[in-house]
Amino acid sequence: MTQGAGEGPGDGLRGEDGPAAPGPAYTPTEQDLPVIDGAGPLYVVGDVHGHLDELRAALREAGLTDADDNWAAGNARLWFLGDFTDRGPDGVGVLDLVMRLSAEAAAAGGYCKAILGNHELLLLGASRFGDAPVESAAGTASFSTVWLLNGGQRSDMERLEDHHVQWMSRLDSMAVADGFLLVHSDTTAYLDYGSTVDDVNDAIWQALQRNDVDETWDLFRKFTKRFAFRDEAGPQAARELLDTFGGRCVVHGHSPIPYLTGEGGGGDGGEQADGEQGGGPRVTGPYVYADSLAIAMDGGVTMAGKLLVTPLPLPQ
């Protein structure tokens, strides 16, 4: 894969209306983060799912943070592909670390940004709508019940604060960086929300601001689907996304690599088949597939796999 040029229009999160307050040039919820010309190397992080210790270790191993978990990578660019919480022990701790690194990276001339995952949508729904009924694969249930069935941690909900909710609700859903189309889910559902990166990000952002239970549930259901690029028609599906939104290769999380390779089972993409706990083969790095049009980044940390922090383009 060849490294392309240019950043996508998405800035990884959406901020408060109005001018920034005096003081530091950046806060984790400020709008219109700057894109730095001559920026440093690009890294992506797969699904974290509350595994804070594994994330800290992986970031240090990649040279992105120091022994105290502070940003140490200068003008490097770091993208998280979503799913910070659920299943693992400390999702709120992960949110806090990513938000802090966002500020520290910007101050150093780089950036740390994030893509909205389906588990962010699920946590937002559970926190906002609680016992409101939704039509799940198992019948009528509440948002909170589905969240718990999908690995929701009560300790996370107890520690979740308004600034976490606001930060998640402002994340972009896709971006293009150096010729890579960055998304969370291996689905073509993004096409339902527009024909440009900006259009998709705006449509999903606006939907979340409306605080409608059915609309939020529909977003979660659509972005819990998976395997669009895995089978015979996979290259065509990946090419459709790339032709529409730009980029040479789709980079995604969501589906654990063992599911994609057929070594770890995997469900049909329904909301309660999302990343089940279990054993699996050893994952050592990203998985390139769909005629090299897709790169999977979910190493399956919830199933004894590996939390992946990887430079793009991939090392030869």
Helices and strands as residue ranges (DSSP letters): E 42-45, H 52-61, E 77-80, H 91-107, E 111-114, H 118-129, E 133-136, E 139-142, H 143-149, H 154-159, H 162-169, E 174-177, E 180-183, G 189-193, H 197-209, H 213-224, H 234-245, E 249-252, H 257-261, E 287-289, E 294-296, G 301-303, E 309-312
